[in-house]
């Protein structure tokens, strides 16, 4: 039974493609590269540093995170809709933060974009959930 649970857990994580323990994941024109992780002090969380590359005109599916996302646009421009806020286009050098559990998504501009992101999320949970 133990190995079956382990297999199902791994299969689910691989299918989602957005798990904190994966080095890289790609879904629908959005690819993520893990740069590092470190346990966050004292409360069962982990800090994840990654880059996110988004293909021209790619849709960023609406999703949530089990913690805070803090991101900066390094290349291109990205239109983001964060629930409870007006939609906004972020350009090079501009940053945004998304509170835990808040649905967000958007669309990339006409050129490829690159984002540097830090997530402080609950340890041992998928990095994102569809919303």
N, C-alpha and C positions, 0 to 999 in steps of 0.2 A: 504494500500500500504506500509506503514511504516513497519508493522510486516513482510510482505512478503520479503522486502529488507533485514531486519534483519536476517530472517531465511536463505535466500540464501547466505548472507555473512558468517554466521556461518557454513553452509553446505560446502561452498567452503573451508573455513579455516580448517575444520575437515578433508576434503578429502585430502588436501595437506599434513597435518600432520606435517608441519614445521612452525607453527605460533608462534610468540613471546609470545602470551598470554597462550599457552598450557603449562601445567606442564611437561608432558612427551609425546613423540611421537615415533613411531617405523615404519620404512619402510625398507623392504628388508634386514634384518640383521644389520640395523643401528638403535640404539635407543638413544634418546636424553632425558636428564633429566634437567629441568630448575632449577637452583640454586638461581637465583635472577635477578631482573631487577631494573633499576633506570633511571630516565630521565637524558639525557645528557644535559649539560648546554646550553641554549640559541638557539638551532637551529632545533627543531622538531625531535630530534633523541632520541634513547633509547639505553642504554648499557645492554646487556644480558649476563649473566654468566651461562654456562651449562657444563655438562659432556656429552660426546658422547661415547657410547660403540659400538664396531663393531665386528660382529661375524667372526670367521676364514674364510678366503678366500671370504668374502662378497665384492660385487661390490658397490662402492660409486658412485651413478649416477651423471653424469655431471650436474652442477647447478651453479647459481649465487646468490649473496646476495645484498640487497640494502644498502650496507655499508661495513665496514671493518671487516674481520675475523682475529683474532689473536689466535693461538692454540699452545698447547704443548702436545706432546705424553707422557702419564703417564705410559702406559703398552703396550707391543707389538711393532709392526712396521707397518707403513702404506705407501704404494706407492701412491704418489699424482702427478697429472698432472695439473699444473696451466698454462692456456693459455699464450703463449709468453715465457715460461720458460721450460727447459728440465725436464722430469719426474725425480722425486727423491723419494727415500725411507727415511722416517723419523723414527728414533728409539727413545727409551726412553730418555727423557731429551732434545730432539731436538724440535724446534718450527718452525712455518711458519706463514706468513701473506698473506692474499689474498685481493687485492684492490677491491673496490666497482664495481659490475657489471662484474667482470672477471670470465669467465667460468672455472670450475675446477671439478675434480672427480678423482677416482682412484680405488684401490683395497687394501683390508687388507691382511696382511701376513697370515701364517698358524696357528697362535694363536690369540685368542681374543685380541683386543686392546681397550684402553681407552684414550680419549683425553679430556683435559680441554680447553674450548674455551670461548672467549669473542667476542661478536659481537657488533659493534656500528653501528646501522642501522636506517633507516627512521622509525619513529614512526607510528603505525597503518598500517603497510604493512606486508605481509607474510615474514618470515625470509629467505625463499629461493624460487627460481623459477627454473624450469627445463631449461636446456640450450641445 
